[in-house]
Amino acid sequence: MCTFNGDRKVKVCDVAIGHVKAELAADLGDVVRYTHLEGEGTLVEVVGDGVDAGLFKQLVRNGMAAAEPAASP
């Protein structure tokens, strides 16, 4: 569903991006940049300093988990 590219970047599929954005916005605010990749989802990058990589990954995983029931029929 999502592909991590290091500690500060992840490609998120369209199904999960709303949930991931909600998780990240609540805890990280404006230190995250979103770039839509046509046909590939959204690249999510930490652009601010002082962000814990473990927290970033956990928040993304929380968003992915929240999207799973929504993706099921």
PDB file of N, CA, C and O in Angstrom:
ATOM      1  N   MET A   1       0.831  -1.189   0.000  1.00  0.00           N
ATOM      2  CA  MET A   1       0.000   0.000   0.000  1.00  0.00           C
ATOM      3  C   MET A   1       0.875   1.253   0.000  1.00  0.00           C
ATOM      4  O   MET A   1       0.580   2.207  -0.720  1.00  0.00           O
ATOM      5  N   CYS A   2       1.927   1.265   0.781  1.00  0.00           N
ATOM      6  CA  CYS A   2       2.836   2.407   0.845  1.00  0.00           C
ATOM      7  C   CYS A   2       4.265   1.901   0.723  1.00  0.00           C
ATOM      8  O   CYS A   2       4.586   0.789   1.142  1.00  0.00           O
ATOM      9  N   THR A   3       5.115   2.736   0.142  1.00  0.00           N
ATOM     10  CA  THR A   3       6.513   2.365  -0.025  1.00  0.00           C
ATOM     11  C   THR A   3       7.390   3.418   0.635  1.00  0.00           C
ATOM     12  O   THR A   3       7.402   4.576   0.216  1.00  0.00           O
ATOM     13  N   PHE A   4       8.127   3.013   1.670  1.00  0.00           N
ATOM     14  CA  PHE A   4       9.041   3.937   2.346  1.00  0.00           C
ATOM     15  C   PHE A   4      10.329   4.045   1.547  1.00  0.00           C
ATOM     16  O   PHE A   4      10.880   3.044   1.091  1.00  0.00           O
ATOM     17  N   ASN A   5      10.799   5.272   1.385  1.00  0.00           N
ATOM     18  CA  ASN A   5      12.067   5.563   0.702  1.00  0.00           C
ATOM     19  C   ASN A   5      12.957   6.301   1.689  1.00  0.00           C
ATOM     20  O   ASN A   5      13.196   7.499   1.532  1.00  0.00           O
ATOM     21  N   GLY A   6      13.445   5.608   2.694  1.00  0.00           N
ATOM     22  CA  GLY A   6      14.239   6.228   3.737  1.00  0.00           C
ATOM     23  C   GLY A   6      13.371   6.614   4.922  1.00  0.00           C
ATOM     24  O   GLY A   6      12.212   6.209   5.019  1.00  0.00           O
ATOM     25  N   ASP A   7      13.941   7.393   5.812  1.00  0.00           N
ATOM     26  CA  ASP A   7      13.254   7.767   7.052  1.00  0.00           C
ATOM     27  C   ASP A   7      12.298   8.939   6.899  1.00  0.00           C
ATOM     28  O   ASP A   7      11.450   9.156   7.765  1.00  0.00           O
ATOM     29  N   ARG A   8      12.414   9.697   5.817  1.00  0.00           N
ATOM     30  CA  ARG A   8      11.649  10.943   5.703  1.00  0.00           C
ATOM     31  C   ARG A   8      10.800  11.044   4.445  1.00  0.00           C
ATOM     32  O   ARG A   8      10.265  12.110   4.139  1.00  0.00           O
ATOM     33  N   LYS A   9      10.672   9.934   3.709  1.00  0.00           N
ATOM     34  CA  LYS A   9       9.875   9.914   2.477  1.00  0.00           C
ATOM     35  C   LYS A   9       9.088   8.620   2.397  1.00  0.00           C
ATOM     36  O   LYS A   9       9.561   7.553   2.787  1.00  0.00           O
ATOM     37  N   VAL A  10       7.859   8.745   1.875  1.00  0.00           N
ATOM     38  CA  VAL A  10       7.050   7.560   1.641  1.00  0.00           C
ATOM     39  C   VAL A  10       6.091   7.848   0.485  1.00  0.00           C
ATOM     40  O   VAL A  10       5.543   8.946   0.382  1.00  0.00           O
ATOM     41  N   LYS A  11       5.895   6.859  -0.375  1.00  0.00           N
ATOM     42  CA  LYS A  11       4.903   6.974  -1.444  1.00  0.00           C
ATOM     43  C   LYS A  11       3.639   6.302  -0.932  1.00  0.00           C
ATOM     44  O   LYS A  11       3.655   5.130  -0.556  1.00  0.00           O
ATOM     45  N   VAL A  12       2.537   7.057  -0.920  1.00  0.00           N
ATOM     46  CA  VAL A  12       1.278   6.584  -0.349  1.00  0.00           C
ATOM     47  C   VAL A  12       0.253   6.431  -1.472  1.00  0.00           C
ATOM     48  O   VAL A  12       0.102   7.323  -2.307  1.00  0.00           O
ATOM     49  N   CYS A  13      -0.448   5.297  -1.487  1.00  0.00           N
ATOM     50  CA  CYS A  13      -1.464   5.064  -2.504  1.00  0.00           C
ATOM     51  C   CYS A  13      -2.680   5.967  -2.263  1.00  0.00           C
ATOM     52  O   CYS A  13      -2.887   6.480  -1.164  1.00  0.00           O
ATOM     53  N   ASP A  14      -3.463   6.143  -3.307  1.00  0.00           N
ATOM     54  CA  ASP A  14      -4.612   7.053  -3.247  1.00  0.00           C
ATOM     55  C   ASP A  14      -5.635   6.652  -2.188  1.00  0.00           C
ATOM     56  O   ASP A  14      -6.258   7.519  -1.574  1.00  0.00           O
ATOM     57  N   VAL A  15      -5.814   5.362  -1.970  1.00  0.00           N
ATOM     58  CA  VAL A  15      -6.809   4.894  -1.001  1.00  0.00           C
ATOM     59  C   VAL A  15      -6.471   5.354   0.416  1.00  0.00           C
ATOM     60  O   VAL A  15      -7.371   5.643   1.205  1.00  0.00           O
ATOM     61  N   ALA A  16      -5.197   5.423   0.738  1.00  0.00           N
ATOM     62  CA  ALA A  16      -4.782   5.728   2.106  1.00  0.00           C
ATOM     63  C   ALA A  16      -4.403   7.185   2.341  1.00  0.00           C
ATOM     64  O   ALA A  16      -4.254   7.589   3.494  1.00  0.00           O
ATOM     65  N   ILE A  17      -4.241   7.991   1.292  1.00  0.00           N
ATOM     66  CA  ILE A  17      -3.653   9.316   1.477  1.00  0.00           C
ATOM     67  C   ILE A  17      -4.471  10.211   2.409  1.00  0.00           C
ATOM     68  O   ILE A  17      -3.886  10.965   3.187  1.00  0.00           O
ATOM     69  N   GLY A  18      -5.770  10.153   2.357  1.00  0.00           N
ATOM     70  CA  GLY A  18      -6.589  10.986   3.249  1.00  0.00           C
ATOM     71  C   GLY A  18      -6.353  10.665   4.709  1.00  0.00           C
ATOM     72  O   GLY A  18      -6.243  11.565   5.542  1.00  0.00           O
ATOM     73  N   HIS A  19      -6.275   9.386   5.016  1.00  0.00           N
ATOM     74  CA  HIS A  19      -6.031   8.951   6.390  1.00  0.00           C
ATOM     75  C   HIS A  19      -4.616   9.315   6.848  1.00  0.00           C
ATOM     76  O   HIS A  19      -4.410   9.753   7.980  1.00  0.00           O
ATOM     77  N   VAL A  20      -3.646   9.127   5.950  1.00  0.00           N
ATOM     78  CA  VAL A  20      -2.258   9.453   6.283  1.00  0.00           C
ATOM     79  C   VAL A  20      -2.113  10.958   6.520  1.00  0.00           C
ATOM     80  O   VAL A  20      -1.452  11.375   7.471  1.00  0.00           O
ATOM     81  N   LYS A  21      -2.728  11.770   5.662  1.00  0.00           N
ATOM     82  CA  LYS A  21      -2.678  13.230   5.841  1.00  0.00           C
ATOM     83  C   LYS A  21      -3.271  13.634   7.184  1.00  0.00           C
ATOM     84  O   LYS A  21      -2.719  14.489   7.876  1.00  0.00           O
ATOM     85  N   ALA A  22      -4.385  13.028   7.551  1.00  0.00           N
ATOM     86  CA  ALA A  22      -5.026  13.362   8.830  1.00  0.00           C
ATOM     87  C   ALA A  22      -4.114  13.034  10.002  1.00  0.00           C
ATOM     88  O   ALA A  22      -3.995  13.829  10.935  1.00  0.00           O
ATOM     89  N   GLU A  23      -3.476  11.883   9.967  1.00  0.00           N
ATOM     90  CA  GLU A  23      -2.553  11.483  11.045  1.00  0.00           C
ATOM     91  C   GLU A  23      -1.372  12.441  11.134  1.00  0.00           C
ATOM     92  O   GLU A  23      -1.011  12.894  12.221  1.00  0.00           O
ATOM     93  N   LEU A  24      -0.772  12.747   9.986  1.00  0.00           N
ATOM     94  CA  LEU A  24       0.410  13.604   9.976  1.00  0.00           C
ATOM     95  C   LEU A  24       0.071  15.041  10.371  1.00  0.00           C
ATOM     96  O   LEU A  24       0.823  15.670  11.116  1.00  0.00           O
ATOM     97  N   ALA A  25      -1.038  15.557   9.886  1.00  0.00           N
ATOM     98  CA  ALA A  25      -1.424  16.937  10.190  1.00  0.00           C
ATOM     99  C   ALA A  25      -1.654  17.128  11.682  1.00  0.00           C
ATOM    100  O   ALA A  25      -1.306  18.169  12.237  1.00  0.00           O
ATOM    101  N   ALA A  26      -2.233  16.138  12.326  1.00  0.00           N
ATOM    102  CA  ALA A  26      -2.534  16.242  13.753  1.00  0.00           C
ATOM    103  C   ALA A  26      -1.273  16.371  14.603  1.00  0.00           C
ATOM    104  O   ALA A  26      -1.262  17.084  15.607  1.00  0.00           O
ATOM    105  N   ASP A  27      -0.205  15.674  14.192  1.00  0.00           N
ATOM    106  CA  ASP A  27       1.010  15.669  15.017  1.00  0.00           C
ATOM    107  C   ASP A  27       2.183  16.457  14.441  1.00  0.00           C
ATOM    108  O   ASP A  27       3.019  16.954  15.195  1.00  0.00           O
ATOM    109  N   LEU A  28       2.257  16.577  13.130  1.00  0.00           N
ATOM    110  CA  LEU A  28       3.427  17.220  12.520  1.00  0.00           C
ATOM    111  C   LEU A  28       3.113  18.537  11.836  1.00  0.00           C
ATOM    112  O   LEU A  28       4.021  19.319  11.556  1.00  0.00           O
ATOM    113  N   GLY A  29       1.855  18.793  11.565  1.00  0.00           N
ATOM    114  CA  GLY A  29       1.469  20.075  10.978  1.00  0.00           C
ATOM    115  C   GLY A  29       2.082  20.342   9.621  1.00  0.00           C
ATOM    116  O   GLY A  29       1.967  19.526   8.707  1.00  0.00           O
ATOM    117  N   ASP A  30       2.737  21.492   9.490  1.00  0.00           N
ATOM    118  CA  ASP A  30       3.206  21.945   8.181  1.00  0.00           C
ATOM    119  C   ASP A  30       4.650  21.564   7.853  1.00  0.00           C
ATOM    120  O   ASP A  30       5.254  22.176   6.971  1.00  0.00           O
ATOM    121  N   VAL A  31       5.205  20.591   8.523  1.00  0.00           N
ATOM    122  CA  VAL A  31       6.568  20.150   8.201  1.00  0.00           C
ATOM    123  C   VAL A  31       6.554  18.982   7.218  1.00  0.00           C
ATOM    124  O   VAL A  31       7.568  18.314   7.015  1.00  0.00           O
ATOM    125  N   VAL A  32       5.399  18.747   6.614  1.00  0.00           N
ATOM    126  CA  VAL A  32       5.248  17.654   5.658  1.00  0.00           C
ATOM    127  C   VAL A  32       4.803  18.230   4.317  1.00  0.00           C
ATOM    128  O   VAL A  32       3.922  19.089   4.264  1.00  0.00           O
ATOM    129  N   ARG A  33       5.418  17.754   3.233  1.00  0.00           N
ATOM    130  CA  ARG A  33       5.052  18.187   1.875  1.00  0.00           C
ATOM    131  C   ARG A  33       4.435  16.990   1.149  1.00  0.00           C
ATOM    132  O   ARG A  33       4.884  15.853   1.297  1.00  0.00           O
ATOM    133  N   TYR A  34       3.395  17.276   0.362  1.00  0.00           N
ATOM    134  CA  TYR A  34       2.692  16.262  -0.413  1.00  0.00           C
ATOM    135  C   TYR A  34       2.837  16.582  -1.898  1.00  0.00           C
ATOM    136  O   TYR A  34       2.539  17.696  -2.329  1.00  0.00           O
ATOM    137  N   THR A  35       3.298  15.601  -2.679  1.00  0.00           N
ATOM    138  CA  THR A  35       3.450  15.771  -4.118  1.00  0.00           C
ATOM    139  C   THR A  35       2.716  14.637  -4.817  1.00  0.00           C
ATOM    140  O   THR A  35       3.100  13.474  -4.697  1.00  0.00           O
ATOM    141  N   HIS A  36       1.651  14.982  -5.553  1.00  0.00           N
ATOM    142  CA  HIS A  36       0.897  13.966  -6.285  1.00  0.00           C
ATOM    143  C   HIS A  36       1.731  13.445  -7.439  1.00  0.00           C
ATOM    144  O   HIS A  36       2.296  14.226  -8.205  1.00  0.00           O
ATOM    145  N   LEU A  37       1.811  12.140  -7.568  1.00  0.00           N
ATOM    146  CA  LEU A  37       2.531  11.487  -8.653  1.00  0.00           C
ATOM    147  C   LEU A  37       1.495  10.798  -9.537  1.00  0.00           C
ATOM    148  O   LEU A  37       0.916   9.788  -9.137  1.00  0.00           O
ATOM    149  N   GLU A  38       1.264  11.318 -10.700  1.00  0.00           N
ATOM    150  CA  GLU A  38       0.216  10.810 -11.588  1.00  0.00           C
ATOM    151  C   GLU A  38       0.306   9.293 -11.750  1.00  0.00           C
ATOM    152  O   GLU A  38       1.314   8.767 -12.221  1.00  0.00           O
ATOM    153  N   GLY A  39      -0.756   8.605 -11.357  1.00  0.00           N
ATOM    154  CA  GLY A  39      -0.826   7.159 -11.481  1.00  0.00           C
ATOM    155  C   GLY A  39      -0.011   6.381 -10.467  1.00  0.00           C
ATOM    156  O   GLY A  39       0.025   5.152 -10.522  1.00  0.00           O
ATOM    157  N   GLU A  40       0.645   7.071  -9.542  1.00  0.00           N
ATOM    158  CA  GLU A  40       1.521   6.398  -8.582  1.00  0.00           C
ATOM    159  C   GLU A  40       1.212   6.738  -7.130  1.00  0.00           C
ATOM    160  O   GLU A  40       1.904   6.250  -6.237  1.00  0.00           O
ATOM    161  N   GLY A  41       0.221   7.540  -6.868  1.00  0.00           N
ATOM    162  CA  GLY A  41      -0.090   7.936  -5.500  1.00  0.00           C
ATOM    163  C   GLY A  41       0.487   9.300  -5.172  1.00  0.00           C
ATOM    164  O   GLY A  41       0.569  10.178  -6.031  1.00  0.00           O
ATOM    165  N   THR A  42       0.883   9.468  -3.922  1.00  0.00           N
ATOM    166  CA  THR A  42       1.395  10.755  -3.440  1.00  0.00           C
ATOM    167  C   THR A  42       2.699  10.538  -2.696  1.00  0.00           C
ATOM    168  O   THR A  42       2.796   9.663  -1.836  1.00  0.00           O
ATOM    169  N   LEU A  43       3.702  11.339  -3.029  1.00  0.00           N
ATOM    170  CA  LEU A  43       4.962  11.316  -2.296  1.00  0.00           C
ATOM    171  C   LEU A  43       4.807  12.220  -1.087  1.00  0.00           C
ATOM    172  O   LEU A  43       4.458  13.393  -1.222  1.00  0.00           O
ATOM    173  N   VAL A  44       5.065  11.677   0.090  1.00  0.00           N
ATOM    174  CA  VAL A  44       4.951  12.417   1.348  1.00  0.00           C
ATOM    175  C   VAL A  44       6.361  12.546   1.915  1.00  0.00           C
ATOM    176  O   VAL A  44       7.046  11.546   2.134  1.00  0.00           O
ATOM    177  N   GLU A  45       6.790  13.793   2.150  1.00  0.00           N
ATOM    178  CA  GLU A  45       8.163  14.043   2.620  1.00  0.00           C
ATOM    179  C   GLU A  45       8.157  14.965   3.833  1.00  0.00           C
ATOM    180  O   GLU A  45       7.401  15.935   3.890  1.00  0.00           O
ATOM    181  N   VAL A  46       8.999  14.650   4.785  1.00  0.00           N
ATOM    182  CA  VAL A  46       9.234  15.558   5.916  1.00  0.00           C
ATOM    183  C   VAL A  46      10.190  16.635   5.425  1.00  0.00           C
ATOM    184  O   VAL A  46      11.272  16.323   4.927  1.00  0.00           O
ATOM    185  N   VAL A  47       9.803  17.898   5.562  1.00  0.00           N
ATOM    186  CA  VAL A  47      10.647  18.997   5.092  1.00  0.00           C
ATOM    187  C   VAL A  47      11.165  19.851   6.240  1.00  0.00           C
ATOM    188  O   VAL A  47      11.988  20.739   6.017  1.00  0.00           O
ATOM    189  N   GLY A  48      10.715  19.611   7.432  1.00  0.00           N
ATOM    190  CA  GLY A  48      11.172  20.377   8.584  1.00  0.00           C
ATOM    191  C   GLY A  48      12.233  19.629   9.357  1.00  0.00           C
ATOM    192  O   GLY A  48      12.356  18.409   9.243  1.00  0.00           O
ATOM    193  N   ASP A  49      12.990  20.354  10.134  1.00  0.00           N
ATOM    194  CA  ASP A  49      14.021  19.747  10.980  1.00  0.00           C
ATOM    195  C   ASP A  49      13.420  19.320  12.313  1.00  0.00           C
ATOM    196  O   ASP A  49      12.374  19.816  12.731  1.00  0.00           O
ATOM    197  N   GLY A  50      14.088  18.412  12.953  1.00  0.00           N
ATOM    198  CA  GLY A  50      13.704  18.018  14.305  1.00  0.00           C
ATOM    199  C   GLY A  50      12.530  17.061  14.379  1.00  0.00           C
ATOM    200  O   GLY A  50      11.971  16.861  15.458  1.00  0.00           O
ATOM    201  N   VAL A  51      12.139  16.461  13.251  1.00  0.00           N
ATOM    202  CA  VAL A  51      11.043  15.501  13.255  1.00  0.00           C
ATOM    203  C   VAL A  51      11.620  14.110  13.483  1.00  0.00           C
ATOM    204  O   VAL A  51      12.536  13.683  12.781  1.00  0.00           O
ATOM    205  N   ASP A  52      11.083  13.422  14.456  1.00  0.00           N
ATOM    206  CA  ASP A  52      11.520  12.067  14.769  1.00  0.00           C
ATOM    207  C   ASP A  52      11.079  11.124  13.643  1.00  0.00           C
ATOM    208  O   ASP A  52       9.889  11.032  13.343  1.00  0.00           O
ATOM    209  N   ALA A  53      12.026  10.432  13.026  1.00  0.00           N
ATOM    210  CA  ALA A  53      11.730   9.532  11.914  1.00  0.00           C
ATOM    211  C   ALA A  53      10.807   8.398  12.348  1.00  0.00           C
ATOM    212  O   ALA A  53       9.937   7.974  11.588  1.00  0.00           O
ATOM    213  N   GLY A  54      10.996   7.915  13.561  1.00  0.00           N
ATOM    214  CA  GLY A  54      10.139   6.843  14.067  1.00  0.00           C
ATOM    215  C   GLY A  54       8.694   7.297  14.202  1.00  0.00           C
ATOM    216  O   GLY A  54       7.770   6.542  13.901  1.00  0.00           O
ATOM    217  N   LEU A  55       8.500   8.532  14.655  1.00  0.00           N
ATOM    218  CA  LEU A  55       7.151   9.083  14.777  1.00  0.00           C
ATOM    219  C   LEU A  55       6.518   9.224  13.398  1.00  0.00           C
ATOM    220  O   LEU A  55       5.357   8.860  13.211  1.00  0.00           O
ATOM    221  N   PHE A  56       7.258   9.742  12.442  1.00  0.00           N
ATOM    222  CA  PHE A  56       6.764   9.891  11.076  1.00  0.00           C
ATOM    223  C   PHE A  56       6.291   8.549  10.527  1.00  0.00           C
ATOM    224  O   PHE A  56       5.179   8.440  10.010  1.00  0.00           O
ATOM    225  N   LYS A  57       7.135   7.533  10.640  1.00  0.00           N
ATOM    226  CA  LYS A  57       6.779   6.204  10.137  1.00  0.00           C
ATOM    227  C   LYS A  57       5.544   5.651  10.848  1.00  0.00           C
ATOM    228  O   LYS A  57       4.667   5.066  10.213  1.00  0.00           O
ATOM    229  N   GLN A  58       5.480   5.837  12.153  1.00  0.00           N
ATOM    230  CA  GLN A  58       4.343   5.314  12.905  1.00  0.00           C
ATOM    231  C   GLN A  58       3.040   6.006  12.509  1.00  0.00           C
ATOM    232  O   GLN A  58       2.001   5.357  12.387  1.00  0.00           O
ATOM    233  N   LEU A  59       3.095   7.315  12.310  1.00  0.00           N
ATOM    234  CA  LEU A  59       1.900   8.047  11.904  1.00  0.00           C
ATOM    235  C   LEU A  59       1.432   7.602  10.517  1.00  0.00           C
ATOM    236  O   LEU A  59       0.232   7.459  10.281  1.00  0.00           O
ATOM    237  N   VAL A  60       2.376   7.383   9.600  1.00  0.00           N
ATOM    238  CA  VAL A  60       2.019   6.889   8.271  1.00  0.00           C
ATOM    239  C   VAL A  60       1.378   5.505   8.395  1.00  0.00           C
ATOM    240  O   VAL A  60       0.361   5.230   7.759  1.00  0.00           O
ATOM    241  N   ARG A  61       1.964   4.651   9.199  1.00  0.00           N
ATOM    242  CA  ARG A  61       1.400   3.297   9.390  1.00  0.00           C
ATOM    243  C   ARG A  61       0.014   3.362  10.026  1.00  0.00           C
ATOM    244  O   ARG A  61      -0.864   2.573   9.677  1.00  0.00           O
ATOM    245  N   ASN A  62      -0.187   4.289  10.952  1.00  0.00           N
ATOM    246  CA  ASN A  62      -1.514   4.460  11.554  1.00  0.00           C
ATOM    247  C   ASN A  62      -2.541   4.853  10.494  1.00  0.00           C
ATOM    248  O   ASN A  62      -3.659   4.339  10.480  1.00  0.00           O
ATOM    249  N   GLY A  63      -2.153   5.764   9.613  1.00  0.00           N
ATOM    250  CA  GLY A  63      -3.041   6.176   8.531  1.00  0.00           C
ATOM    251  C   GLY A  63      -3.346   5.032   7.585  1.00  0.00           C
ATOM    252  O   GLY A  63      -4.481   4.880   7.133  1.00  0.00           O
ATOM    253  N   MET A  64      -2.340   4.227   7.284  1.00  0.00           N
ATOM    254  CA  MET A  64      -2.543   3.070   6.424  1.00  0.00           C
ATOM    255  C   MET A  64      -3.520   2.092   7.064  1.00  0.00           C
ATOM    256  O   MET A  64      -4.410   1.565   6.398  1.00  0.00           O
ATOM    257  N   ALA A  65      -3.349   1.857   8.350  1.00  0.00           N
ATOM    258  CA  ALA A  65      -4.232   0.930   9.068  1.00  0.00           C
ATOM    259  C   ALA A  65      -5.668   1.444   9.078  1.00  0.00           C
ATOM    260  O   ALA A  65      -6.612   0.663   8.952  1.00  0.00           O
ATOM    261  N   ALA A  66      -5.832   2.749   9.226  1.00  0.00           N
ATOM    262  CA  ALA A  66      -7.177   3.328   9.233  1.00  0.00           C
ATOM    263  C   ALA A  66      -7.831   3.202   7.864  1.00  0.00           C
ATOM    264  O   ALA A  66      -9.057   3.147   7.771  1.00  0.00           O
ATOM    265  N   ALA A  67      -7.037   3.155   6.805  1.00  0.00           N
ATOM    266  CA  ALA A  67      -7.567   3.064   5.448  1.00  0.00           C
ATOM    267  C   ALA A  67      -7.969   1.644   5.070  1.00  0.00           C
ATOM    268  O   ALA A  67      -8.785   1.457   4.167  1.00  0.00           O
ATOM    269  N   GLU A  68      -7.419   0.656   5.733  1.00  0.00           N
ATOM    270  CA  GLU A  68      -7.690  -0.730   5.359  1.00  0.00           C
ATOM    271  C   GLU A  68      -9.168  -1.097   5.359  1.00  0.00           C
ATOM    272  O   GLU A  68      -9.635  -1.679   4.380  1.00  0.00           O
ATOM    273  N   PRO A  69      -9.932  -0.786   6.411  1.00  0.00           N
ATOM    274  CA  PRO A  69     -11.370  -1.123   6.365  1.00  0.00           C
ATOM    275  C   PRO A  69     -12.096  -0.380   5.250  1.00  0.00           C
ATOM    276  O   PRO A  69     -13.045  -0.908   4.671  1.00  0.00           O
ATOM    277  N   ALA A  70     -11.660   0.843   4.944  1.00  0.00           N
ATOM    278  CA  ALA A  70     -12.294   1.632   3.896  1.00  0.00           C
ATOM    279  C   ALA A  70     -12.037   1.024   2.519  1.00  0.00           C
ATOM    280  O   ALA A  70     -12.838   1.206   1.602  1.00  0.00           O
ATOM    281  N   ALA A  71     -10.942   0.315   2.370  1.00  0.00           N
ATOM    282  CA  ALA A  71     -10.602  -0.283   1.080  1.00  0.00           C
ATOM    283  C   ALA A  71     -11.317  -1.605   0.864  1.00  0.00           C
ATOM    284  O   ALA A  71     -11.402  -2.078  -0.269  1.00  0.00           O
ATOM    285  N   SER A  72     -11.832  -2.213   1.925  1.00  0.00           N
ATOM    286  CA  SER A  72     -12.520  -3.493   1.811  1.00  0.00           C
ATOM    287  C   SER A  72     -13.949  -3.292   1.333  1.00  0.00           C
ATOM    288  O   SER A  72     -14.579  -2.293   1.681  1.00  0.00           O
ATOM    289  N   PRO A  73     -14.479  -4.236   0.532  1.00  0.00           N
ATOM    290  CA  PRO A  73     -15.868  -4.114   0.060  1.00  0.00           C
ATOM    291  C   PRO A  73     -16.877  -4.311   1.166  1.00  0.00           C
ATOM    292  O   PRO A  73     -18.082  -4.238   0.922  1.00  0.00           O
TER     293      PRO A  73
END
